[in-house]
Amino acid sequence: MLSLKLPRLFSIDQMPEVFHEQGIIFGYRHPQSSATACVLSLFQMTNETLNIWTHLLPFWFFVWKFVTVLCVTDIQNDSYSWPLLVYMGTSCVYPLVSSCAHTFSSMSSNARHICYFLDYGAVNLFSLGSALAYCAYTFPEALVCTSFHDCYVTLAVLNTVLSTAVSCYSRFLEIKKPGLSKVLRVLAFAYPYTWDSIPIFCRLFLFPGESAQNEATLYHQKHMAMTLLASFFYSAHVPERLAPGCFDYIGHSHQLFHVCVILATHMQMEAILLDKTLRKEWLLANSRVLSFPQIAGATLLCLIFSLSNIIYFSASLYRIPEPELQKKET
């Protein structure tokens, strides 16, 4: 009878320090896993399995949403919809890259870093996609066609480049300065999100009486709440920090973070779709539609500079010797 032998799992004291996760004691994959072993781990309960599936399954849901929008859009002539298409495309990219990063991060210490460099780049590409959609559809009426509106996307591009650089650099500090590494990474993602969300903050709190307050407002509020919850789980390492070893496979903070991020993206997507539809007449009459060169230029600049950062930091890894295993496999 044919049988499939799943890869052996390890405890934290058998792993190099670079692979350690706070509060996670068991369920680690071999630190030099083959690509095949990494793929097989999708069907084995490890401490990464749900990290992978909590983004891989939503990826297909977002692809379905994207294809649905594509089918009803005249891509060539409907320039009003172009920012939405970029946003929905980036909303598919980041969960796919994240699931791949978690899948193949156990191939080596350098592979782990590179996987997460790519993950950070994808998250920042999504941040730019969000900024393009917000610029096109969600700005409060009082800020439309202002200097802030005009420079909003340009600064969003700069933010994504800076965020990718800082988040990648933070991985070099994980062993010697883990606290500083975590702070830098949280700030690297919090700053672009805060900039992107300024139109929403203004719309909800500074101009609550505007006609822009519509059915999308509740979704914007839910998106903000889920994002704050995701930030808490990402930075606090709760509940595994309170009960080490009890949440190794199910229920640890990174899984909860993934779930909150996906729910936040879903709420954000619904809000943007509603704003695009409900505000179309007013926006076309009073705002400037983003042109193809603006959208393509911003996206290409983000890709070029973020990939340059990733290549630079990846090359830097190979000038640093990989840490020796703390305990050899027995």
Helices and strands as residue ranges (DSSP letters): G 12-14, G 17-19, H 35-40, G 41-43, H 49-71, G 79-81, H 82-104, H 109-137, G 141-143, H 147-170, G 171-173, H 178-201, I 202-206, H 216-236, H 253-278, H 280-286, H 292-317
